[in-house]
Amino acid sequence: MFSKVLVAEDYEIANQGIVKVLNERIGIYNVHEVKYCDDAYLKFRKAHQDNDPFELLITDLSFKKDHRKQKRNSGIELITDICEIQPNIKTIVYSQESRPDKINMLFEKLNINGYVCKGQEAIQELVNCVCGVYAGKIVFPPILNDALREDDMVDLDDIDMILLEGLSKGFTKKEIREELKSQNIEPNGESFIDKKVRKLFDDFKAKNTTHLVAIVKDLGLL
């Protein structure tokens, strides 16, 4: 089992709850808890420099801002910076975020090893997740598995990503068409672009282009 774990969670009750689960349910006692992402990074970096690295990072996604100025304000930034130094560290996200697309993005773009949704079943899910990750598994939360079974995930292809990037930059349909043509992508007519954009509106339940871009950025897809 993991011998040294770093927990980053800004709510003290949640922090203590994670530590208690690791201690009493799994038998991990070398657990370091922090409330700020920057503190977590500094603690991690020192351990790495001392050749006594952490083996597992458990972090929330969102951290409430207060009077203390932080360079890193989210779990995503923390994971990214830590993995640049120690790519083999195991990472588990423990968060209230329950949107399948956002969770799936974390697995695809950050290569996290596990995800636990805060809630009524969180304790057992955390136990299962830590044990599964230690065994070398990628542990998806039940809510994501359910979404995959229900085929609710939005499947974006390369053209969708080009369209979304263009829309985020304020490009017109003509400019997006020229971008598609420059990459030798066909079809690339304006009617085709209109059809693809309408589908993106439907998929993300967006009211307009600004709303669509905001949703996609919030999901971390741009």
C-alpha positions as CSV (number, residue, x, y, z in Angstrom):
1,M,0.0,0.0,0.0
2,F,1.0,3.6,-0.4
3,S,3.4,4.7,2.3
4,K,3.3,8.5,1.9
5,V,0.3,10.5,0.8
6,L,-0.3,14.2,0.2
7,V,-3.9,15.5,0.7
8,A,-4.9,19.0,-0.6
9,E,-8.3,20.1,0.5
10,D,-9.3,23.6,1.7
11,Y,-12.2,22.5,4.0
12,E,-10.8,21.3,7.3
13,I,-13.7,18.8,7.9
14,A,-13.2,17.2,4.5
15,N,-9.5,17.2,5.0
16,Q,-9.8,15.4,8.3
17,G,-12.3,13.0,6.8
18,I,-9.9,11.9,4.1
19,V,-7.1,11.5,6.6
20,K,-9.4,9.4,8.9
21,V,-10.4,7.1,6.0
22,L,-6.7,6.6,5.0
23,N,-5.7,5.9,8.6
24,E,-8.6,3.7,9.8
25,R,-9.9,2.1,6.6
26,I,-6.8,1.5,4.6
27,G,-3.9,1.7,7.1
28,I,-2.0,4.6,5.6
29,Y,-0.6,6.7,8.5
30,N,2.0,8.9,6.8
31,V,-0.5,11.4,5.5
32,H,0.3,15.1,5.0
33,E,-2.6,17.5,4.7
34,V,-2.6,21.1,3.4
35,K,-5.3,23.7,2.6
36,Y,-3.6,25.7,-0.1
37,C,-2.4,24.5,-3.5
38,D,0.9,26.4,-3.2
39,D,1.6,24.8,0.2
40,A,0.9,21.4,-1.3
41,Y,3.3,22.1,-4.1
42,L,6.1,23.3,-1.8
43,K,5.6,20.4,0.5
44,F,5.7,18.0,-2.5
45,R,8.8,19.7,-4.0
46,K,10.7,19.5,-0.7
47,A,9.9,15.8,-0.3
48,H,11.1,15.2,-3.8
49,Q,14.3,17.1,-3.3
50,D,14.9,15.2,-0.1
51,N,14.5,11.9,-2.0
52,D,11.5,11.1,0.2
53,P,8.8,11.6,-2.4
54,F,5.0,11.3,-2.0
55,E,3.5,8.3,-3.8
56,L,-0.1,9.6,-4.0
57,L,-1.7,13.0,-4.3
58,I,-5.4,13.4,-3.4
59,T,-6.7,16.8,-4.3
60,D,-9.9,18.8,-4.6
61,L,-10.5,20.7,-7.8
62,S,-11.6,24.1,-6.5
63,F,-10.1,26.0,-3.7
64,K,-11.9,29.0,-2.1
65,K,-9.9,32.3,-2.5
66,D,-9.2,34.3,0.6
67,H,-6.7,37.1,1.6
68,R,-3.7,34.9,0.8
69,K,-2.5,35.4,-2.8
70,Q,-1.8,32.1,-4.5
71,K,0.0,31.2,-7.7
72,R,-2.0,28.0,-8.0
73,N,-5.7,28.2,-7.4
74,S,-7.0,24.9,-8.6
75,G,-6.4,21.2,-8.3
76,I,-5.8,21.1,-12.1
77,E,-2.9,23.6,-11.8
78,L,-1.5,21.7,-8.8
79,I,-1.6,18.3,-10.6
80,T,0.0,19.8,-13.7
81,D,2.9,21.4,-11.8
82,I,3.5,18.3,-9.6
83,C,3.5,15.9,-12.6
84,E,6.0,18.0,-14.4
85,I,8.5,17.2,-11.6
86,Q,7.3,13.7,-10.8
87,P,5.4,12.2,-13.7
88,N,4.9,8.8,-12.0
89,I,3.1,10.1,-8.9
90,K,-0.4,8.6,-8.6
91,T,-3.2,11.2,-8.5
92,I,-6.8,11.0,-7.3
93,V,-9.3,13.9,-7.6
94,Y,-11.8,14.2,-4.7
95,S,-14.4,16.8,-5.7
96,Q,-18.1,17.8,-5.8
97,E,-17.8,18.1,-9.6
98,S,-20.2,15.5,-11.1
99,R,-20.4,16.5,-14.8
100,P,-19.2,13.5,-16.9
101,D,-17.5,15.7,-19.5
102,K,-15.4,17.5,-16.9
103,I,-14.5,14.3,-15.2
104,N,-13.6,12.6,-18.4
105,M,-11.4,15.6,-19.4
106,L,-9.4,15.1,-16.2
107,F,-8.6,11.5,-17.2
108,E,-7.8,12.3,-20.8
109,K,-5.8,15.5,-20.4
110,L,-4.3,15.2,-16.9
111,N,-4.0,11.4,-16.9
112,I,-5.3,11.2,-13.4
113,N,-5.5,7.7,-11.9
114,G,-8.8,8.0,-10.0
115,Y,-11.8,10.2,-9.2
116,V,-14.1,10.3,-6.3
117,C,-17.3,12.3,-6.1
118,K,-18.0,13.9,-2.7
119,G,-21.4,12.5,-1.4
120,Q,-23.1,9.8,0.5
121,E,-21.0,7.0,-0.9
122,A,-17.7,9.0,-0.9
123,I,-16.1,7.0,2.0
124,Q,-16.4,3.6,0.4
125,E,-15.6,5.0,-3.1
126,L,-12.4,6.6,-1.7
127,V,-11.4,3.3,-0.2
128,N,-12.0,1.5,-3.4
129,C,-10.3,4.2,-5.5
130,V,-7.1,4.3,-3.4
131,C,-6.9,0.5,-3.4
132,G,-7.6,0.3,-7.1
133,V,-5.0,2.9,-8.0
134,Y,-2.4,1.2,-5.8
135,A,-3.2,-2.0,-7.7
136,G,-2.4,-0.2,-11.0
137,K,-5.9,0.4,-12.1
138,I,-7.6,3.5,-13.5
139,V,-10.6,4.0,-11.3
140,F,-13.5,5.9,-12.8
141,P,-16.3,7.1,-10.5
142,P,-19.7,5.3,-10.8
143,I,-21.3,8.5,-12.2
144,L,-18.9,8.4,-15.2
145,N,-19.4,4.7,-15.8
146,D,-23.2,5.3,-15.7
147,A,-22.8,8.2,-18.2
148,L,-20.7,6.0,-20.5
149,R,-23.3,3.2,-20.4
150,E,-26.1,5.7,-21.2
151,D,-24.0,7.2,-24.1
152,D,-24.4,10.7,-22.7
153,M,-20.8,11.7,-23.4
154,V,-20.2,14.3,-26.0
155,D,-17.9,12.9,-28.7
156,L,-15.8,15.7,-30.2
157,D,-13.8,15.1,-33.4
158,D,-10.9,17.2,-34.8
159,I,-13.3,19.4,-36.8
160,D,-15.3,20.1,-33.7
161,M,-12.2,21.2,-31.9
162,I,-11.2,23.5,-34.8
163,L,-14.7,25.0,-34.8
164,L,-14.6,25.6,-31.0
165,E,-11.2,27.1,-31.1
166,G,-12.3,29.4,-34.0
167,L,-15.5,30.5,-32.2
168,S,-13.5,31.2,-29.0
169,K,-11.3,33.6,-31.0
170,G,-14.3,35.3,-32.5
171,F,-13.7,34.0,-36.0
172,T,-16.4,34.3,-38.7
173,K,-17.7,31.3,-40.6
174,K,-15.6,32.5,-43.6
175,E,-12.5,32.6,-41.4
176,I,-13.3,29.1,-40.0
177,R,-13.8,27.8,-43.5
178,E,-10.4,29.2,-44.5
179,E,-8.8,27.4,-41.6
180,L,-10.4,24.1,-42.6
181,K,-9.3,24.6,-46.2
182,S,-5.7,25.4,-45.0
183,Q,-5.7,22.0,-43.3
184,N,-7.1,20.3,-46.4
185,I,-10.2,19.3,-44.4
186,E,-13.4,18.5,-46.4
187,P,-16.2,19.2,-46.4
188,N,-15.6,22.8,-45.5
189,G,-18.6,24.7,-46.8
190,E,-20.5,27.2,-44.7
191,S,-23.6,25.0,-44.6
192,F,-21.4,22.2,-43.2
193,I,-20.0,24.5,-40.6
194,D,-23.5,25.7,-39.7
195,K,-24.6,22.1,-39.2
196,K,-21.7,21.2,-37.0
197,V,-22.1,24.4,-34.9
198,R,-25.8,23.7,-34.4
199,K,-24.9,20.2,-33.2
200,L,-22.4,21.6,-30.7
201,F,-25.2,23.9,-29.4
202,D,-27.4,20.9,-28.9
203,D,-24.8,18.7,-27.4
204,F,-23.7,21.3,-24.8
205,K,-27.2,22.8,-24.4
206,A,-25.8,26.2,-25.2
207,K,-28.0,29.3,-25.9
208,N,-25.5,31.1,-28.1
209,T,-21.9,31.2,-29.2
210,T,-20.7,33.0,-26.1
211,H,-22.5,30.5,-23.9
212,L,-21.0,27.6,-25.9
213,V,-17.5,28.9,-25.6
214,A,-17.9,29.5,-21.8
215,I,-19.2,25.9,-21.3
216,V,-16.4,24.4,-23.2
217,K,-13.7,26.4,-21.5
218,D,-15.3,25.5,-18.1
219,L,-15.0,21.9,-19.0
220,G,-11.4,22.3,-19.8
221,L,-11.7,21.4,-23.5
222,L,-10.2,24.7,-24.7
